[in-house]
Amino acid sequence: MNSPLLQLSTEPTSGYLTILGLRVRTERIRKSMSRRKLAENSGVSERYLALLEAGTANPSILILKAITTALALKIDDLVEEKQSQSSIYLEFREHLRSVSDDELHQLLTQAKDPALRTKKNHIALIGLRGAGKSTLGRGLERKLGVRFIELGSEISKAAGMPVSEIFSLGGQATYRRFQNEALTNVLNRDPMSVIAIGGSLVTEPDTFNLLLRTCHTIWVQAKPKEHMERVIAQGDYRPISKNKNAMAELEAMLTNRLSLYQRAEHTIDTSELNISEALDLIINLNIIDIKKEKI
């Protein structure tokens, strides 16, 4: 009795089965695997594989699963109905399998709204406090004549109160609403700017995706110890005041946000650089058409 998994097509050879068979044969050859070896690795008979590659077998999902596993493929690599598969299409399809939901949202939003695919004219400096964002932003403003903006100040303006009061009166949700509003206002108001972004913005998907779509992003990075020392040097002792675990908490925060900060287009590690060296690195990126006159 024939296995119920090994079904042969009783209809004339269809175009789809021919394509399916061709894909199996192409992948097998590409991986330098004989039909006999594929049969051994998949548990599907060599005779059935020959029929499949000829386009006369109608395989079940379990058969395809066994074959794709043996070929280190995904089932959709074989069964997709799109006949023409260019190299760029295949590369993009493979990329989609590994991206996060946030990145997929960004890609779909850009695809649906052509206005979001226009040239980026802003630089956003992201990272934790003490990395050097404000120092670099002011340096870029002096050297290049590009307006420097502290997003935290814009958030206070949008809310009409200090950031600390936003949190105490409305909590995190209210702060995030004003943060999104402030960023939108800056992008609409200034044709070109350098923006220092608060360290927590990357944890808000909608606002971070807006930032990634509209700005060239640079992760201004530093070692945890330097983050702490620079904040204290600014006269802010809150990170260590009555908190013996401050350094451990800072390291944990960096670890938790690592994958988010890594979504930036560029990274500048300021731990081993002086201000002039870090500014030169950013300027040499040539990521926007800098105008020499003040905006």
TORKOLTI-273657 format. One record per residue (C-alpha): residue number from 1; chain; x negated, y, z. Coordinates in pm, whole numbers, plus 50000, padded with zeros to 5 digits. Layout:
N
    k  c      x      y      z
  NUM  A      X      Y      Z
...
END
This chain:
295
    k  c      x      y      z
    1  A  50000  50000  50000
    2  A  49871  50341  49908
    3  A  49812  50589  50189
    4  A  50088  50854  50202
    5  A  49810  51115  50203
    6  A  49680  51008  49862
    7  A  49953  51123  49629
    8  A  49903  51158  49256
    9  A  50090  51415  49057
   10  A  50368  51260  48848
   11  A  50412  51585  48656
   12  A  50197  51696  48365
   13  A  49870  51846  48486
   14  A  49957  52194  48611
   15  A  49738  52496  48576
   16  A  49726  52533  48952
   17  A  49601  52178  49012
   18  A  49340  52229  48743
   19  A  49217  52544  48918
   20  A  49216  52361  49251
   21  A  49012  52075  49109
   22  A  48769  52312  48945
   23  A  48712  52493  49274
   24  A  48641  52166  49456
   25  A  48394  52061  49187
   26  A  48228  52405  49176
   27  A  48180  52418  49552
   28  A  48053  52060  49564
   29  A  47793  52132  49296
   30  A  47701  52466  49450
   31  A  47619  52286  49773
   32  A  47419  52019  49583
   33  A  47651  51745  49707
   34  A  47730  51436  49503
   35  A  48086  51312  49482
   36  A  47984  51003  49675
   37  A  47834  51215  49954
   38  A  48146  51429  49971
   39  A  48355  51112  49996
   40  A  48141  50989  50286
   41  A  48156  51320  50469
   42  A  48527  51381  50420
   43  A  48670  51029  50441
   44  A  48845  51082  50106
   45  A  48777  50812  49848
   46  A  48540  50886  49563
   47  A  48808  50777  49314
   48  A  49058  51024  49459
   49  A  48799  51304  49449
   50  A  48745  51233  49080
   51  A  49118  51263  49016
   52  A  49134  51580  49223
   53  A  48849  51743  49033
   54  A  49016  51645  48707
   55  A  49333  51827  48813
   56  A  49556  51517  48827
   57  A  49580  51467  49205
   58  A  49825  51650  49429
   59  A  49645  51658  49767
   60  A  49811  51704  50105
   61  A  49702  51968  50355
   62  A  49519  51700  50555
   63  A  49323  51592  50249
   64  A  49226  51952  50176
   65  A  49133  52006  50538
   66  A  48899  51706  50528
   67  A  48739  51823  50204
   68  A  48693  52186  50309
   69  A  48544  52080  50642
   70  A  48293  51861  50459
   71  A  48208  52153  50228
   72  A  48193  52406  50515
   73  A  48478  52606  50363
   74  A  48819  52733  50467
   75  A  49132  52586  50310
   76  A  49228  52920  50160
   77  A  48897  52920  49970
   78  A  49048  52644  49757
   79  A  49425  52694  49757
   80  A  49453  53069  49699
   81  A  49669  53132  49394
   82  A  49461  53426  49271
   83  A  49283  53272  48975
   84  A  49023  53542  48911
   85  A  48784  53572  49206
   86  A  48500  53817  49146
   87  A  48195  53816  49371
   88  A  48299  54145  49531
   89  A  48646  54004  49599
   90  A  48500  53694  49763
   91  A  48260  53906  49970
   92  A  48544  54128  50088
   93  A  48763  53829  50174
   94  A  48483  53682  50382
   95  A  48436  54017  50555
   96  A  48804  54031  50650
   97  A  48768  53705  50842
   98  A  48524  53860  51086
   99  A  48654  54214  51141
  100  A  48854  54318  51446
  101  A  49217  54427  51441
  102  A  49103  54787  51491
  103  A  48884  54768  51180
  104  A  49168  54608  50981
  105  A  49395  54892  51089
  106  A  49136  55142  50971
  107  A  49097  54971  50632
  108  A  49473  54954  50576
  109  A  49525  55316  50677
  110  A  49257  55433  50436
  111  A  49400  55219  50157
  112  A  49751  55362  50205
  113  A  49648  55726  50241
  114  A  49411  55854  49967
  115  A  49362  56178  50162
  116  A  49170  55983  50425
  117  A  48916  55867  50167
  118  A  48786  56218  50105
  119  A  48430  56320  50181
  120  A  48343  56338  50550
  121  A  48225  56683  50659
  122  A  48190  56633  51033
  123  A  47933  56464  51254
  124  A  48057  56305  51576
  125  A  47809  56223  51852
  126  A  47944  55939  52067
  127  A  47807  55771  52377
  128  A  47808  55790  52757
  129  A  47730  56100  52962
  130  A  47360  56169  52989
  131  A  47271  56035  52645
  132  A  47193  56383  52515
  133  A  47497  56457  52296
  134  A  47542  56818  52405
  135  A  47171  56896  52383
  136  A  47150  56750  52033
  137  A  47473  56921  51928
  138  A  47345  57263  52031
  139  A  47014  57191  51859
  140  A  47190  57102  51534
  141  A  47396  57419  51559
  142  A  47078  57630  51587
  143  A  46885  57449  51316
  144  A  47158  57399  51058
  145  A  47416  57668  51122
  146  A  47690  57409  51175
  147  A  47945  57481  51445
  148  A  47897  57271  51759
  149  A  48207  57169  51952
  150  A  48245  56998  52289
  151  A  48563  56795  52253
  152  A  48613  56807  52630
  153  A  48650  57187  52611
  154  A  48898  57153  52327
  155  A  49102  56905  52533
  156  A  49119  57158  52818
  157  A  49235  57427  52574
  158  A  49502  57201  52427
  159  A  49632  57114  52775
  160  A  49587  57459  52925
  161  A  49411  57314  53228
  162  A  49080  57152  53328
  163  A  49030  56787  53240
  164  A  49034  56693  53609
  165  A  49385  56838  53645
  166  A  49506  56652  53335
  167  A  49416  56324  53504
  168  A  49557  56421  53843
  169  A  49888  56548  53702
  170  A  49950  56321  53406
  171  A  49707  56031  53429
  172  A  49521  55849  53153
  173  A  49811  55845  52906
  174  A  49849  56224  52916
  175  A  49474  56274  52879
  176  A  49464  56048  52573
  177  A  49751  56238  52413
  178  A  49568  56571  52456
  179  A  49243  56408  52339
  180  A  49404  56300  52011
  181  A  49566  56642  51969
  182  A  49237  56823  52034
  183  A  49044  56609  51785
  184  A  49311  56659  51520
  185  A  49302  57036  51577
  186  A  48923  57047  51540
  187  A  48927  56844  51219
  188  A  49199  57062  51067
  189  A  49048  57392  51186
  190  A  48679  57356  51105
  191  A  48561  57266  50754
  192  A  48234  57132  50897
  193  A  48117  57073  51253
  194  A  47915  56867  51498
  195  A  48135  56729  51777
  196  A  48023  56587  52111
  197  A  48272  56316  52201
  198  A  48355  56198  52554
  199  A  48228  55850  52634
  200  A  48573  55695  52682
  201  A  48725  55800  52350
  202  A  48607  55477  52187
  203  A  48845  55280  52412
  204  A  49148  55453  52258
  205  A  49203  55270  51924
  206  A  49414  55531  51741
  207  A  49188  55826  51825
  208  A  48869  55629  51764
  209  A  48996  55511  51425
  210  A  49078  55873  51337
  211  A  48722  55967  51432
  212  A  48570  55686  51224
  213  A  48780  55782  50921
  214  A  48698  56151  50925
  215  A  48350  56184  51075
  216  A  48001  56049  51027
  217  A  47951  55889  51366
  218  A  47621  55866  51553
  219  A  47586  55665  51871
  220  A  47351  55865  52093
  221  A  47203  55589  52305
  222  A  46979  55581  52613
  223  A  46872  55335  52881
  224  A  47107  55318  53183
  225  A  46843  55467  53412
  226  A  46802  55767  53181
  227  A  47178  55820  53160
  228  A  47188  55841  53539
  229  A  46880  56062  53577
  230  A  46998  56313  53317
  231  A  47344  56350  53473
  232  A  47188  56406  53816
  233  A  46940  56656  53666
  234  A  47242  56857  53549
  235  A  47344  56889  53915
  236  A  47620  56629  53907
  237  A  47570  56387  54194
  238  A  47910  56218  54162
  239  A  47768  55903  53999
  240  A  47568  55816  54311
  241  A  47764  55993  54583
  242  A  47872  55724  54832
  243  A  47840  55461  54560
  244  A  47560  55211  54606
  245  A  47674  55018  54298
  246  A  47661  55315  54061
  247  A  47384  55175  53842
  248  A  47547  54831  53817
  249  A  47878  54993  53720
  250  A  47705  55205  53455
  251  A  47534  54898  53307
  252  A  47867  54710  53307
  253  A  48035  55001  53128
  254  A  47766  55005  52860
  255  A  47802  54631  52813
  256  A  48182  54649  52790
  257  A  48172  54927  52531
  258  A  47877  54797  52332
  259  A  48084  54653  52046
  260  A  48277  54982  52020
  261  A  47970  55206  52013
  262  A  47813  54974  51755
  263  A  48090  55067  51511
  264  A  47915  55402  51464
  265  A  47743  55450  51128
  266  A  47410  55539  51287
  267  A  47234  55497  51622
  268  A  46981  55733  51778
  269  A  46805  55601  52090
  270  A  46689  55907  52284
  271  A  46507  55708  52554
  272  A  46168  55738  52386
  273  A  46224  56064  52198
  274  A  46194  56430  52282
  275  A  46464  56670  52162
  276  A  46274  56780  51851
  277  A  46211  56420  51740
  278  A  46574  56322  51792
  279  A  46697  56626  51598
  280  A  46463  56547  51309
  281  A  46597  56190  51294
  282  A  46955  56315  51265
  283  A  46871  56583  51009
  284  A  46680  56333  50797
  285  A  46987  56110  50776
  286  A  47126  56361  50522
  287  A  47477  56241  50597
  288  A  47663  56563  50510
  289  A  47599  56849  50272
  290  A  47479  57093  50539
  291  A  47540  57459  50463
  292  A  47266  57692  50578
  293  A  47499  57978  50660
  294  A  47708  57991  50977
  295  A  48060  57859  50945
END
